[in-house]
Amino acid sequence: MSSSAISIAAVLWRLRKRLHDGALFFAYIVMFAVLRFLLFFARGDVPVVAWGLKNGHLTALAILFVALPWFITVARRPPSRRHAVVG
């Protein structure tokens, strides 16, 4: 398991009680896209495709542009009654 996967898991574990109804999933997707974007700067075996970026950069940006608005929307939504803590 890579150190980036372990760091994402550690952050998600700490956020698991604060986020609700899919927000934890979108948090994972956003963190994955950011780490993947940064990781591709270190990879030297992948050719540059466009605008000085590699294919992995462009894919990570596409994922980020889709997942980030969803994360913000889902995270701002009030918790549903089904998951509400009583007491």
ChimeraX attribute file (.defattr): number of C-alpha atoms within 10 A of each C-alpha:
attribute: neighborCount
match mode: 1-to-1
recipient: residues
	/A:1	5
	/A:2	6
	/A:3	8
	/A:4	14
	/A:5	13
	/A:6	11
	/A:7	13
	/A:8	16
	/A:9	14
	/A:10	11
	/A:11	13
	/A:12	18
	/A:13	11
	/A:14	10
	/A:15	14
	/A:16	12
	/A:17	9
	/A:18	10
	/A:19	17
	/A:20	19
	/A:21	15
	/A:22	12
	/A:23	21
	/A:24	20
	/A:25	16
	/A:26	21
	/A:27	23
	/A:28	18
	/A:29	19
	/A:30	23
	/A:31	21
	/A:32	18
	/A:33	23
	/A:34	16
	/A:35	15
	/A:36	17
	/A:37	21
	/A:38	14
	/A:39	13
	/A:40	17
	/A:41	13
	/A:42	9
	/A:43	11
	/A:44	9
	/A:45	7
	/A:46	13
	/A:47	11
	/A:48	13
	/A:49	12
	/A:50	10
	/A:51	7
	/A:52	8
	/A:53	15
	/A:54	18
	/A:55	15
	/A:56	20
	/A:57	22
	/A:58	15
	/A:59	14
	/A:60	20
	/A:61	17
	/A:62	12
	/A:63	16
	/A:64	21
	/A:65	13
	/A:66	13
	/A:67	20
	/A:68	17
	/A:69	13
	/A:70	17
	/A:71	21
	/A:72	13
	/A:73	11
	/A:74	20
	/A:75	19
	/A:76	12
	/A:77	12
	/A:78	10
	/A:79	14
	/A:80	10
	/A:81	8
	/A:82	7
	/A:83	9
	/A:84	10
	/A:85	8
	/A:86	5
	/A:87	3
